[in-house]
């Protein structure tokens, strides 16, 4: 029996992979001893897959599956971080390259995709090494091929490939002496296993057993840090170039250093290399085409950062009024809209560029909590104290900012802000832009929707009537203050009407109103 792919399942799979890598990120970072012990392999793999899932999320709801897959693999390629991220992006890209997404996918198709992915990854690396992600990819391909030849179905092929990958991961210390001395498996290989396990879970519902439940922290033997004697810089860039220029590019980059990986196709490439001569690596790209988004990392800088001081609160905001409000409260605002969501690059830069040694982050959106946490993990490796308070709504961020006291110790103020956010009941009012089904029944275009704690809870025709019902649902007897943030579409006597409603129903409650200017939501509502 073959597999039938669809857009809904594909979108869910991209999120599942990113979530699995998020959960395993710290573990994979700890395993990172090759090629450079910079403890970022898990973070890089996670950020790469978040870039892909973000590209899928940005695609319209009616985008056909082939276009959705193209958006995903291009998102992986352009957002790939580090050696492992670049290789993973190539594995996924090659896996989907020859699949006919509009017909049933057979077991033989699955096996061929695994082989194509492994071959492409090995070809992309300038000097392939056994005992790495490449060995794990090859084992997965062999496991898939053997399973397909045995006549099993496509789902079983994926399961056999994932199991072969787990077994190969356990063997990586036997293939690389550095891993054996450190007492760990390969970090990149572990990242690939996480993705394959997530895929098996998506296809079968089974959560695969781990090959080993306790992965030890690396034991660094003097002389085993390859970065001490290797090239000083990591150079990465995207490259617009004809495919026939890539062999010459590889030939030009190979003598400059190591860890060379060039992946992509159809005039879009991602180049990664470790070198001492940064200029020569970039000039090689110029000779092949147009390099852009050039990123250079000095490995020594990861060990010795400039001194930091002070505390910064970063708040993700939507709407000019909310942005101004947060800045007046002393926070650095990172504004976004539905059309221009925050990217991982922007989140990471917001943390790295502050110069502070204490950072408190208010994501104010459920989608951003996990991504800010990944950016925070990278900042913590530089010795920065970072707390990501999981605020899911703009009004929770306002409540947290209200209790921030620069004079309090970091831990004390994080507890106070977390408590304020957690005890803020939140809702919103929006207008349906298309027919659909909500938790409380169907809605039509133009219906007014009331949101309570992130879920649609009210369907009506009048903004004020729906707002009153949302307030009734979140205003408990212990509630002391109602906050209303006015956005686009909040017209007429909204403030006066809500004030009169509260004076009638709950005269003991205070009302605070802000002009937020947010799109799509005429009202944000909170109760503290």
N, C-alpha and C positions, 0 to 999 in steps of 0.2 A: 504494500500500500504506500502511495506517494504522499507528499506533503503539499498542501495548498496554502500559499502565503497570502496575507491580506494586510492592508494598511493599518488597521486597528491593532492587530497582533504585532506588527512590526514596530509601531510606536511604543507599545508596551514593552517590547524586548529592549529597545534602546534605553528606556528608563531603568529596566531591571539590571542591565549591564552596568550602567553608571552607579546605581545603588549598591550593587555587589562590590564594585571597586571602592566605593566610599567606605563600606564596612571593613574592607581588607586593607585600606590604604596604610594605616599605621604599621600593620604587620609587615607589609611588603617593603615599606621604607626601612624598617629595621633589618631586613634581609640584605639590603643593598651593599654589596662589597665589590661588584664588578660591573662595568670597567672602571668606575670611579666610586669610592665609598662616600658618596655625598648624600645618602639617605633621602633620595627624592623619587625613587622609581615608582612607588605606589602613588604618590601625589601626581607625578607626571602621567601615569596611566589613567588615573581618575580624571584629570583635567582634559585629557585627550577625548575620552568618551563623553564627558559633559559637553564638550564642543560639538560633538556629533549629535547628541540628543537635543542640544539647543537649536541646531540647524533644523532638525525634524520638527521641534515645537514651533519654530518660526514659519514653517511651511503651512499653507492653508489647509483647512479641513478636507477639501475636496481634491487635493493633489493625488494623482494616481500613484500606485506603488512604485513603478520604475523611477519616476521623478523623485519620490520620497527617498528611495534608496540612494539615488545620485546625490541628493542634498546631504544625506547622512555621511556617505563616504568622503565627499568633498569637505564636509565639516570636520571629520576626523583628520583629514590630511592637512587642512589649513590651521587646525588647532592643536596638532600633535606637539607634545612636549617631550624633550629628552630622547635618548636613544631608544628606550622601550616604547614610548608613545609613537614614535615614527614607525617602528617595525610593526606594532599592533595595527596602526592605520593601514599599512600595506597588506597585512594579513586579511583584514576585513574587506578591503577594496578588491583584492584578487579573488576572494571567496565569492563575492557577488558578481564579479565581472562577466562570467560566461553563463550565469544562470538565466533561464527563461522564466521571468517572474510572473508571466501571465498564463503559464500552464502548470500542471502538476509536477512537483519536483520528486524525482525518483531517488532510490537509494544510491544508484550509480551516479546520479547528478551530484548528490551530497559528497560522495567520495572524491569525485573529480574536483569539486570545489576546494576540498581540504588539500588535495595534492597541488592544485594551482596556487593556493595561498602559501603553502610551504615553499614551493619552488620560487615564488616571487620574493618572499622574504629572504631566502638564502641569496638570491641574485642581487638583492638591493644592498646587502652588506659588503663593504669592501674587503674585509678579511674575516670571514665567518669563523666562529669558534664553537666547538662542541661544549656541552654542559651549560648552554644558555637557552634563551627563548627559542632559538632556531632548532635546537635538538627536540624541545617539547613540541614544536609545531610539526616537525618531521614525524615524530612518534604518533601524533594525532592523525596525520594523513595516512600513515601505515595502518593504524587501527581502523580508520574509516574504510580503507580499501579492503582489508581483510573481512570486515563485517559485510560490506556490499557483495563481495564475492560469495559469501556464505548464504546469501539470499534473504537477509533480514530486511525489515522496512526502514524508511528514512529516519524515523525517530530513534530506532535502535542504533543506526549508524552513528548518529550524533552522540548517543550514550557511550558507545564503544570508543569513539574518538576521544571523548572527555576522559574516560577511564585510562586509556593509553597515555594521555597527556599527564594525568596525575602520577602514573607509574614512572613515566620518563622524568618528571620533576624530581621524584625521590632519588633517581639515579644521577642527577646532575653533579653531586659531590664526587661521584666516582669518575666523572669525565673531566672535572677541573679541580686541580689540587688546591687552588686558592679557596674554593668553597669548602673543601674537606677540612682544611686547616681552620677555617672560620666556624665550621660546624653548622652551616646553613645550606639551604637549597638556593637555586638561582632566583633572584627577585623578579626579573623579567618573565621567566618561565612561570613563576607563581601567578603573575598578573594574567597571563594567557589562560592558565587553568581556571582562574576566577571567572573569566569571560565564558569559557566553554561550559563550566558548571552552571552558570546563569542561563546559558542557551539550552542546556539539557533540562533545566527546571522549567523554562518557558514552554518547551515542547512536550514534556511528559508530566509535569507537576511534581516530579520527584526532586528532593533536595539531596544531591549526591553526597556520599560520605567523604570526608577529608582524608587524604593519604596519611597525614600525620596531624595529631591534634595539638601538639606543642612544638612550635618552631623556635629554636633557641636564638638568643641575641648573638650576633656575630662576635667571635673572639678574634680580635685583630692582632696578628703576629707581627712584630717589628719587621719592616721591609715588605709587607704585603700590600701596603697602600700604593696602588699603581699610579695614583695621581702625583705622588712625590717625584717620580722620575719621568712621568709621561708629559704630554703637552699641557700647556698652562691654560688654554682657553677652549671653551665650547662655542662653536659658531653654528647658528641655525638661520636659514632663510627660506622663504618661499621663492620659487623660480618659475617665471613664465618663459618657456623655451620649447622649441620643436623637439620631438622625441629622439630624432636622430643626432641631436647634439649631446645627449646624456653620456654615451660611452666616452667621448673625449673629456667631458667634465669629470667623470670618475677617474680617468687617467691623470688629469691635472691635480686632483685633490689627494689621491692615494699617497704620493710621496711627502705630502705636507704634514701628515700626522696619523691618527688612528681613529677607530670608532666611526668610520665613514659609512653613512647610510643615505641612499638617495632613493626616494619612493615617489610614486605618482604615475602620471600618464596623461595623454590628451592635452599636452602643453601646460599642465599644472604639476609642479614638483615641490617636494619638501626635501631640503638638503640639511644634513647633520654631520658634523665632523669635529674632532678634537685636534687642535693645532697650536703651534707657537706663533706662526705668522698669520695673524688675522687678516691683514690686507691681501695677502696672496689668496686666501680662501675666498674672499669676496670678489677679487679680480677674476678668479676662475669662473664664478657665477656670471659676472658681467660678460665674459667671453662666450658663454653659452646662451645667454638670453638676458632677461630682466629680473634681477633679484630684488625682492622687497620684503618688508617686515623682518629686517635683519636683527638678530638678537645675539649678543656676545656675552658670555659669562666667564669671568675670571675665577677659576677654581679656588684660588687662594682667598678671594673675597668672601667665599662662603664660610671660611674659617675665621676671618678677621674683618668684621664689619665696623664701620664708623660708630662711635659712641652715640647712643640715643638717650633722650631724656623727655620727661613730660608725659602727659596723658591726652589722648584724642578719642573723641566719640565720633564714629562714622555712622550716618543714618541714610539708608536708601529711601528716597522720597519720590513721589509722583505728583506733579502739580506745582506751579510757581509759588502759590501761597504756602503750601506745606514746606517747600524748600526754604523759603524765607523764614518761616517759623522755626525750623530746626537750626538754621544758622544763628538766629537771634538767641536761641537757647544754648549756643556755644558748640554745636556739633558741626562736623564737616558733612555737607549734604552731597549725596551721590544720586543725581536725579535720573529717572528712567520714565519711559512711556510704553504703551503696548506695542507701538511700532518700533521703538528703540529700547529693547530690554538691556539690562546690564550684561556684559560679557565677563567671562572669567579673567580676561586680560585687565579689564577695568577694575574688577574687584581686587585682584592681586596687586595692581599698581596703587590702589587707594591705601592699602596696608603698608606696602614697602616704601612709599614716598612720604609718609608722615614725619619720619625722623623721631617718633615717640617711642618710648620703651614700654608704654602701657596703652593698649587700644581696646575700646569697647565697640562692638559692632551691633547695629540694629538693622537686620535685613528687611523687616516690615513687609515680607512677602514669603509665603511658604516655599516657593520655588527657589528662593535665594539662600535659605538657611544652610542647606547642605553645601552649596558652592562657596559661601563665605567661610564655612568651616574648613574646607580644603585650602583656601587661600590663607587662613589663619594657621594651619599646620605648617605651611612653608615659612611663615613669619616667625613662628615659635622656634624653628630650627636656627634662627638668627638671634635667639635670646630675647625676643620680644614677648611680653605677656599680652595675650589676646583672649578676650572673652566674647563669644558670639551668643548674644541673648536671642533665643528663638522667637522673635516677634513675628507674627503672621499677618499683622494688619498695621496700617499707618497709625491708627489711634493707640495701639499698644506702644509704638515707638514714642509717641507724644507723652504718654503716661510715664514711660521709663525715663525720658529726658527730664521730666519735671522733678524727679527726685535725685538727679545726678548732683553730687556735691564734690567739687574738685579737692576739697580739703579732707575728704575721707580717704582711708586706705583703699587700695584697688579691690581687694576681696570684699570689703565691707560695702563698697558702692555697687559692685556687681550683684551682690545679694539683694540690695535695696531695689535696684533697677529691675532685676529679674522678678522680684516679688510684685512690683508695681505693674509690670507687663502681664504677669500671670493672673492677677486679680482684676484685670480690665476685661469686662465682657464687651464683645464687639459685634457690630452688625453693619449693614450697608443697604442702600437702595440703588438699584440700577434698572435699566430698561432693556427688554429683550430685543435683539436685532434680527432674530430669525425664530421660526417656530421650533419648539423642542419639548422635551420631557424633563420635568424637575422632580425632586423628591416629594413634592406635594401635588403633582399632577401636571397636565400639559400647559404650555404657554404659547401665545401667539406673538407675532411681531408687534412691538409697541406696548406689550403688557409691562406693568411695573413689577419688579421682582424684589422681594425682601430677603436679605441674606443674614443669617444668624450663625456666628462662629464658623463661617466659611461655607455653609450649606444653604441652598435655596430653601426658604421656609415659608414664604408668602408669595402669592400671585394675585395681583390686583390691577386696577386701571388708574389709580390716583396716587401721586407721589406722597402726599401728606397722609392719606389713609394707610398706606403701606408703612410709612415711617412710624406712625403711631403704633401699629401692630408690632413692628420690630422693637420699639422701645418697651412695649408691654412685656415682651418675651425676655428681654435681657435685664430689665430693671427689677432687681430683687428687693425685698423689704429692707435689706441692709445698704442698698445703693444710696450714695450721697450726692453724686454729681453726674450729670449727663453732658457729654461733649458731642457737638455736632460739627462736622467739617463739611462746608458747602463746596460743591464742585460744579462742573459744567452741567447745565440743565436744571439747576436749582433756582427757579425763577419765582417771582411773586413774593408773597408774605410768608415765606417758609419759616424764618426765624421767629416772627411774631406769633405765628400759628402754633409752633411747637412750644413756645414759652407759655402761651395761654393754656394749651393742653396740659402741660405739667403743673401749672398753678391750680388747675381744676382737679387733676388726678393725684398729684404728689407735691403738695406745696412745700414739703420739707426738703425737696431736691433742688440743687442749684443747676443752672444751665450755663454752659460756656459754648460760644459759637465762633468758629474760625472760617475764614475764606481760604479754602485749600486750592481751588482751581484745578482739581484732578479731573481727568477725562473719564468717560464711561460710567462714573458713579456720581449721581447728583448729591448723594449724602453718604458720608461715613458717620457712624454713630458709636459711641462708647459709653459705658457706665463704670464708674469707679466707686 
